[in-house]
Amino acid sequence: MKEQQQPYTIQSHYFWKITFCLALASFFIFASMYAVQPLLTVFVDEFAVNASTASLSMSFTIAGLIIGLIILGFLSDRSGRTIFIKLSLLGSVIPFFIMPLFPSFSLLLVFRLIQGFAMAGLPAAALAYLSEEIESRSVGVATALYISSNALGGMVGRVVAGYITDRFSWEAAFYVLAFLGLVVFLAILLLLPKSRFFTPSNLPFQQDIAGFLYHLKNPSMLLVFGLGIILQFSFTGVWTYLPFHLQEAPYHLSLQTISNMYLAYGLGVVGSPIAGWLAGRFSLKKLRLIGIVVLAIGIFMTVSTPLMMIVIGLCVACLGFFTAHSLTATSVSEAATHHKGSASSLYLVAYYIGVSFGSTAAAPIWEKGGWIGLVLFAGVLPVVYIIFIQFVQKRNRQVVDE
C-alpha cells in the first residue's frame, strides 16, 4: 500500500537508480539543446545569415521549450511524471534525423522549435518526480546531481558538435546525437522506476489552472523566477557570443578550439553537487549569494585580452552559475506546497526565457558594444538584481513588523 511505503533515502539503491536515469536523460536533452551554440558561425557561412539570425537556432528551441514547459508541466500534475520523461527523449531524437535532410535554415528553425517542445517533458516532470519519490533530506543531493548532468550534457554536446562539425559537417554531428539519443531512450525505458507517490490532480480544469497561476501571485516566487531569468541571460549571453569573439583578432581560433572552451562546464558538474551538500549544512540564501558573486567575477575576468585569463574566467563563471542555479531550483521545489510540477515548470520557463534573451536579445549589446560591452552588462546584471531582491525582502519584513 502507498501509505506503508516511504520515500527513498540516499542509502536506497532506488535513490541511485532514479538519480542515474534522470541524470542520463538530462545529459542527452541538454547536449541536444546546446549543441548548436558553437555552430552559429557555421550557420552564418552555410546559410548566408547574420549572427543574430543564426542565434535563432537556439532561441527557437528555447521558445518551443517554454511552450512545452507550460503545457507539459500542467499535464504532468494530472497525468504523471515518467510518461513525459520517456516521450521527451523520443521526441528529441526524431528531429535530429530529419533536419540534415533539408538544406533550409527556415526548416531547421521549425524543427528546432518542435524539438524544443519535446525536450520540455523532462524538465517539466523531473524535479517534481524527485521531490515526490525521494525524502526531503536526500532530495537536495539528487537535484544537484540532476542539475550537474545538465551542465555535463551541455558541455559534451557543445564540444562534440563542434569537433564533429570541424572534422566533417554539422549534419554528421546531428546524426551522432540522434543515435546517442536512441541508446539513452532505450535505457530509460527499461530502467526508470515507476512513480509511487504521484497523486493526480482531480480538480476541475478551472481550479487546476488557478492552482497553476497561484505561483504567479506569490511575490516570493516571482522574485525567484526573476532570478532564473537574470542568471541565465548573463551566462548564456557570454557563451553565445564567445565563438564570434574568439574567431576575431587577435585570436583567430578554429571551431574545434573554441568548442574546447565549453569544457569549463566541468566546474558546473562539480559545483552543483557540492552546493547541494553544503545547503544541508549552511544557509541556502547565503550560498546562493556567494554563487552569484562568483559568477559575476568570472564574467568580468573574460574581458581580459590574454586567452588563459578568459579560460579561467569561464571556469569561475561556470562554478558560480551552476551553484546559484542548483540552489535556486531546490528552493522552488521546497517552497511549493502544491502543484509542484507547475512550480518547477514556471521556474524553468523563467530560466529559459533568460536563455532566449541571452541568445538573441543580447545581440544588440554585442553588435553595439562588442565583447567588452556584453561582458560588463552580463556581469553587472545579476549583482544588481540580487541587491534588488535584498531590498524588497527587507522592505516586506518591515511592513510585516509594523
N, C-alpha and C positions, 0 to 999 in steps of 0.2 A: 504494500500500500504506500502511496506517495507520502502520507503523513508519518510513516515509520522510517522513511529514508532521510538521510542527512546530506547536505551539500558536500561536495568533495573538498578535502583538505589537501595541502601541499604534499602530505605523506601518501596520498592515494595515487595508484597508477593511472586512474581515470583522469585525475587532475592533469597529469603529464600527457595523457593521450589527447585530451581536449586541447591543451595548450599547443601540442605539436601540430595537430590538424589545423587549428586556426592560424598558427604561425606559417605553415606551409601554404595554405590558401592565400594568406595575406602576402606572402613573398611573391607569389605569381601575380596577384592582382596589381600590386604596386610596381612590380617590374614592368607589367604591361602598360600601366598608366603613364609612367615617366620615361618609357623607352624612347619616345620621340624627342625628348628635350635636347639631347646632344645632336639630333639630326636636323635641327632647324636651319642651320647653314646649308645643309644638303638640299632641303626642300626649296630654299631660296634659289639655288642654282638649277635644280631639276625641274621645277615648275614655273620658274621665272616670276616669283612673287617677292615682295619685300619682307623685311624681318617681322613687321607687325602682323602681316597676313600669315606668314609661316607659323607664328606663335599660336594661331587659331587651332592648329592640330592638337595643342594642349588644352586650349580654352573650350573647344567644342566637347572634348572628352569630359572636362570638369562640368560643363553645363548639363550634359547627359547624366553625370553622376549626381549632381544636385537634384535634378528632377527625380532620379531614381531613389535617392535617399528620402525624399519627402513621401513618395508613393510607397516604396517598399518598406520603409521604416514603419509607416502606418499599418500596412498589411501584415508585417511581422508580428505586431501586437495582437492581431486577430487570427493569424493562420500558422504561426510557429516560426522557429529560427532556422533549423537545419535545412529545410527545403530551399530557402532563399540563398543560403551559403552555397549549396550544390549548383543551383541554377545560375548563380552569379559566375561561377567558374566556367560552366559550359558556354554561357552567353558571351564571355570574354574571349574565349578561344576562337569561335567561328569567324569573327571579322578579320582575324589575322590571316586566315586562309583566303579571304575574298579581296582585301584591299590591294595586294600586289597585282591582281589581275586587271585592274583598271588604271591606266595612266592619266588620271584626272585628279587634281588636288581637291576639287569640289566634292567628288565622290569619296575621297579619303576622309574629308571632314564629316560627311554624312555617316560613314561607318564608324568613325571615332565617336560621334555623338551617340550612336546606338550602343557601341561598346561601353561607353561611359555609363549609360543607364544600366547595363547588365552588371558592371563592376559594383554598382551600389548595393547589390544584395548582400555582399559580405560585410562591409562596414555598418550597414543598416541593422544587421542582426547580431554581429559578433560580440559587441560589448554587453548588450542585454543578455545574450546567451551565457557569457562568462559570469555576470552578476547573479544570474539565477541558479546556475549549476555549481558554483564554487563559493565556499563560505567566505565571509567578509574579510577575515584576517589574511586570507591567501589570494583574494581576487586582485589585489594591487600588484602582486608578483606576476600573475597570469596576464593582466592588462599590459604591464610593462614589457613582458616578453612578446606579446602580440604586436605592440607598437614598435618594438625593436626590429621585428621581422618586416614591418612596413619599411623601415629605414634600410634594412638589408636588401629587400626586394627592389626598392627604388634605386639603390646603389648598383646592384648587379644588372638590373635592366638597362640602366644608362650605359654602364661600362661595356656590357656585352653587345648592345645595339650599336654603340659607337665603333667597337672593334670590328664586328662583322661587316658593318657598312663601309668602314675604311678599307677592309680587305676585299669585300665582294660587292654588296649592294644593300640598300635599305629593304628591298623585297626579301632578300635572304635572311635578314635579321628578323623580319616579321614571321617567316616560316619557322625559324628556330623557336621563337616564342610560342607559336601555335602548338608545336609538338611537345614542348615543355608543359604547356597548359593541359594537354590531354593526359599526360602522366600524372600531374597533380590532381586533376579531376577524378581519375580512377582511384587514386589513393584516398581521397576524401570520401568518395562514395563507399568505400569498403571500411574505413577506419573511424569516421566521425561518430561519437556516441549520440544516441537519441536524447532529446530533452526529457528531463524527469520532472522539472518544477515549472515548466511553462504553463500558464493559465490563460487561455484565450479570452480576449475581451468580448463579452456577450452583450455589451451595452448597445442601445440603439445607435445608429450611424451618427446622428447629430451629437449625442453625448460623447461618442468616441472622438469626434472632431474637436469638441470643446475641450476634452482632456488633452488632446494633442496641442491645441492652442494655449492651454494653461501655462505651459512653459514660457511662451512668448509674453505673458503678462507678469512674469516673475522678474523683478528688476535685477535680482542677484544672478539669475540665469542669463539675462540679456548681457550683463557685463562679461560673463564667461564666454558667451557666444561671440561677443565683440573681440575678445582677446584672441579667439581662434582665427578670426579674420586678419587681425593685425600681425600675429605671429607668422602666418603663412604668407601674407602679402610680402613682408620683408624678406623672408627666407627664399621664397620662390622667385621673387624679382631678381635677387642676386644670382641664383643658379640659372635662370632662363637666359640672361644676357651675358653670362660668363663666356660662353663659346664665341660670341661676337667680339668681346673684349680681347680674348686671348688669340684670336686669329689676326688681330690688327698689330701694327708696330707697337712696341719693339719685340713682340713675342713670336708672331707668325707660327703658332703651334698647329700641328696636324690634328685631325678629328680624333684619332686614337689617343694622342697625348692628352687632349682636353678631356676625353671620356675618363681617363685615369684619375682626373681630379675628383670624380664622384666617389672614389674610394674613401674620401673624407667622411662619407656617411657611416663608415665603420665606427666612428666616435659616437654616432647616434645609436648604433646597435648596442654599444657598451653602456652609454649614458642612461637609456631608458630603464633597464633592469636595476641599475644602481639607484636611480631616483625612486623607483618603486619600493626598493628595500629600505632606503633612508626615510621614505614617507611614513613608514610604520613606526619610526623612532623619533622623528623631528616634525616640526610644523610644516604641513604641505604648502601653505602660502609662502613661507619664508624660502623654502627650497625652490618654489616656482619663481620667486623674485630673483633668486640667485641665477637660475637658468636664463631668465630674460636679460639680465645684465651681461652674462657670459655671451649670449647670442649677439648683443649689440657690440661688445668688444671685438668679437670675431669678425663681424661685418666691417667695422671700421678698419681692422687690420688689412683688409683686402684692397684698400685704397693705395697701399704702398706699391712702389714700382718693382722691387725685387720679387721674382717669381716664387722663391721659397717663402717669403713673408705672406704672399697671397695664399699659398697652400696651407700654411699654419693657421692663417685667419679662417679659412674654410673649415678646417678641422675644429677649431674653437667654436665657430658658429654652429656647426652640427651638434656638438656636445650640448651647447646651451639650448638650442631649439628643441631637440628631442627630449631633453629633461623637462622643459617647460610644457611641451605638448602632452607628454605622458601623464604628468601630474594634473594638468587641466582636464584631460579626458577622464581620469579617475574621479576627480571632484564632481563632474557632471553625473556620473553613474551613482555616486554616493548621495548626491543631493536630491535626485529624482525619487520620490516616494511611490510613484505610479507612472504608467506609460513610459517605462524605462527605454524601450526601443525608440519611442518618439523623441525622448530627450537626447539620447545618444545621436540619433539621426539629425536633430536640429543643430547640435554642436558641430557635427561633421559637415552639415550644409554650410554653416558659417566658416568652418575651416577651409572648405573647398571653394567658397566664394573668394577667400583670400588667395587660393591657388590661381583662380581665374584672373583676379586683379593683378597678381604678381606676374602672370604670363603675358597678358595683353594690355591691361590698363596701365602697367608700368612703362609701356612702350614710349609714350610722350616724354617721360622723365629721362629715359635712355637717349632718345633722339635729340633732346634739347640740352641735357646736362651731361651726357656721356657717362662713363663709368663712375667718375667722382660724384656727380650729381645723384646718380642712382644709389650709390653706397651711403652717402650722407643721409638721404631721405630714409632708406631702409634701416639704417642704424638708429636714427633718432626716433622713428615712429613707435616702436614697442616701448621704449623708455617713457615717452610722453604719455602713452596710453596707460601704463601701469601707475604712473603718478595720478592720472585722472581717476583710475579705479580707487586708489587710496583716498583721494579727496572725496569722492562720492560716498564711500563706505563710512568715512569719518563723519560726514555731514548727516548720514542716515542714523548713525549711533547717537549723535547729538539730539536729533529730533525725537528719537525713542526715549532718551533720558529726560527730555522736557515733558 
